[in-house]
Amino acid sequence: MKALFPNSAWVPALEKFIIARGRLKSVRLKVRYGVILHPEHGPVLIDTGYTSHALIGSRRSAALRLYSRILGPVLNPVGQPTAVLAALGCKPEDVKTIIVTHFHADHVSGLRDFPNARFVVDGDAWAHVSSASAVANLRHGVFDELLPDDFKDRMVPLGSCPDTAMGRDVFGDGSLITVALPGHAVGHFGVWINTAPRPVFYAVDAQWLRKAAVEHRTVGYPARLIMDDFGAYKRSSDLVAQQIAQGKDVVFCHDPEDGPFDYQGPPE
Ligand SMILES: [Zn+2]
């Protein structure tokens, strides 16, 4: 089984807003998502990153336009999910499973491109976003217009997947095990991916920067205003830092540094 992490877009951010004692300097965050080539289940995505649906589409709501204008993401055409899948010889229709770690716009904006996919989601996360007001969702960067109209019918709650000591076993074969990483968003979780020769842990948004986890430099305000639970966020970050200290391979969604699991583009 192979796992890669393409970068869908770059988002500028002031370092002092994403790491404690950071500089007044802009960094270019990446917006990764996971692509797993599963021997039985075919191409599986973990989130989709940013796509044109969030950033360009003419049918976007005023709120979504404003949101993308403020954040200013720049799409990476080569790292778009449909482009990456095409380079791997797959069509969007081939994707039968997308694991949705949480509902922030930079994680779900490509879901509409996969007509045959079922969406593995945390039941609490879904209950929360589907019952929250538009204003509450806006504050957390959630826009239900990015979800396919039949999202609810195609949803697979994590609670229906086999339970293990670590978390839920998505396919019941040990290939993908979820791990709760609460705090960043309701129901936010990471995924252990059992690639050979050693597994990799996708820690998603447990921190923006790897350095912030390793050096215990979780930033306070204003970032904590968008967190679901700041105390839980810090504990999740420490959990991931422990994995890194134990020598495990860990990938974050937004860390700007290149990593060994990053997708390098189509073969020349
Ligand atoms: Zn997020």
Residues whose N, C-alpha, C, O or C-beta is under 5 A from the ligand:
A	BS01	ZN	H104 D205
